[in-house]
């Protein structure tokens, strides 16, 4: 009996240790709330189509993404469509399609933004689907001001399909 108790205690300790190690190792395969920054800028010359009331800019872009989860950190290349309205005091809306390259795969999807009422901040959001090692995962995020490269971006990474996004994006010029 004396030998059995230490053996049982040792077995329990080993099982507890193994379960803790598997939790740490498995962290990369769990849903997560993430925070970080997207430092973005133009990656080439824009194409501009405009008249007296509306301007449409097609802008290639690039972002350095530094999030709290390495799965959604890396470089993002995107195509940005910006439409601005003269009658609305120059208010602008954006539609973004892009690809974020992480360490083990990519995230592909669309997003959008619209200037706030002061026209000094650019709240933005996006929904990305994972490919490669991230197949079957989604990354959804929100940035209170995409114009500020130090502004906090907040999002979630989860296993499952992205939320429905609708058919109105990306923006296309009216015929």
C-alpha positions in Angstrom: 0.0 0.0 0.0 2.9 2.3 0.8 4.2 1.9 -2.7 0.9 2.3 -4.3 0.2 5.8 -2.8 3.4 7.4 -4.1 2.9 5.7 -7.5 -0.7 7.1 -7.7 0.5 10.6 -6.6 3.2 10.5 -9.1 0.8 9.4 -11.9 -1.6 12.2 -11.0 1.3 14.8 -11.0 2.5 13.6 -14.4 -1.1 13.8 -15.8 -1.5 17.3 -14.5 1.8 18.3 -16.0 1.0 16.8 -19.3 -2.4 18.5 -19.4 -0.7 21.9 -18.6 1.9 21.4 -21.3 -0.7 20.5 -23.9 -2.6 23.7 -23.0 0.4 25.8 -23.6 1.4 24.0 -26.8 -2.2 24.1 -28.1 -2.6 27.8 -27.5 -2.0 28.5 -31.2 -5.0 26.4 -32.1 -7.5 28.2 -29.9 -9.9 31.1 -30.4 -8.4 34.4 -29.2 -9.1 38.0 -28.6 -6.2 39.9 -30.2 -4.9 43.5 -30.1 -2.1 45.3 -31.9 -1.4 47.8 -34.7 -1.7 48.1 -38.5 0.8 50.6 -39.8 -0.4 51.2 -43.4 0.5 53.3 -46.4 0.4 53.5 -50.2 2.4 50.8 -52.1 2.2 52.5 -55.5 0.6 55.3 -57.4 -3.2 55.6 -57.2 -5.6 55.6 -60.2 -7.9 58.6 -59.9 -11.4 58.9 -61.5 -13.2 62.1 -60.5 -15.7 64.7 -61.5 -17.2 67.7 -59.7 -19.2 65.7 -57.2 -17.5 62.3 -56.7 -13.9 61.1 -56.7 -12.9 57.5 -56.9 -9.3 56.5 -56.1 -7.9 53.0 -56.5 -4.9 52.7 -54.3 -2.5 49.8 -53.8 -1.5 49.6 -50.1 0.7 47.7 -47.7 0.5 47.3 -43.9 2.9 46.1 -41.3 0.6 44.1 -38.9 1.8 43.6 -35.3 -0.8 41.7 -33.3 -0.7 39.9 -29.9 -1.2 36.6 -31.8 1.5 35.6 -34.3 -1.0 33.9 -36.5 -2.4 37.3 -37.5 0.9 39.3 -37.6 2.9 40.0 -40.7 2.6 41.9 -43.9 -0.7 42.8 -45.5 -1.0 43.9 -49.2 -4.3 45.4 -50.2 -6.3 47.2 -52.9 -8.1 50.2 -51.5 -11.0 51.8 -53.2 -11.8 55.3 -51.8 -14.9 57.3 -52.9 -15.3 60.8 -51.6 -18.4 63.0 -52.0 -18.1 66.8 -52.6 -21.7 67.4 -51.5 -21.0 65.8 -48.2 -18.1 68.1 -47.4 -15.5 65.7 -48.7 -16.6 62.7 -46.6 -15.0 59.5 -47.8 -15.8 55.8 -47.7 -13.3 53.0 -48.3 -13.5 49.4 -49.5 -10.5 47.2 -49.0 -9.6 43.7 -50.3 -6.4 42.3 -49.0 -4.1 39.4 -48.0 -2.3 39.2 -44.7 0.7 36.8 -44.8 1.2 35.2 -41.4 4.0 32.8 -40.4 2.1 29.6 -41.5 -0.5 30.8 -44.0 -2.5 33.7 -45.2 -5.7 35.5 -44.4 -7.7 36.8 -47.3 -10.8 39.0 -47.2 -12.5 42.4 -47.4 -13.1 45.4 -45.1 -14.3 48.9 -45.1 -14.2 52.2 -43.4 -15.9 55.6 -43.3 -14.6 58.9 -41.9 -16.1 59.9 -38.6 -18.2 63.1 -38.3 -15.1 65.2 -37.7 -13.3 63.8 -40.7 -10.2 63.4 -38.6 -10.5 59.7 -37.8 -11.0 56.7 -40.0 -12.8 53.8 -38.2 -12.1 50.5 -40.1 -13.2 46.9 -40.0 -12.4 43.7 -41.9 -13.2 40.0 -42.1 -10.5 37.6 -43.3 -10.6 33.9 -44.0 -7.6 31.7 -43.3 -5.7 29.6 -45.9 -2.9 27.2 -45.5 -2.4 26.3 -41.9 -5.2 28.7 -41.0 -7.8 27.0 -43.3 -11.2 26.9 -41.5 -10.3 29.9 -39.3 -11.5 33.5 -39.4 -10.0 36.8 -38.3 -12.4 39.8 -37.7 -11.0 43.1 -36.5 -11.9 46.8 -35.9 -9.6 49.8 -35.8 -11.0 53.1 -34.3 -8.7 55.1 -36.5 -6.8 53.5 -39.4 -5.1 56.9 -40.1 -3.1 56.5 -36.8 -0.5 53.8 -37.2 -0.2 53.6 -33.4 -4.0 53.2 -32.8 -5.0 49.9 -31.2 -6.7 47.4 -33.4 -8.9 44.9 -31.7 -10.2 41.6 -33.1 -11.0 37.9 -32.7 -9.4 34.8 -34.3 -11.8 31.9 -34.2 -12.3 28.5 -35.9 -15.3 28.7 -38.2 -16.7 30.6 -41.2 -16.6 34.4 -41.3 -19.7 36.4 -40.6 -21.9 37.3 -43.6 -20.6 40.4 -45.2 -23.2 41.3 -47.9 -23.0 42.0 -51.6 -22.4 45.8 -51.5 -18.6 45.5 -51.1 -16.3 46.1 -52.7 -17.5 49.4 -54.1 -17.8 49.6 -57.9 -18.2 52.7 -60.0 -21.8 53.4 -61.1 -22.5 52.7 -64.8 
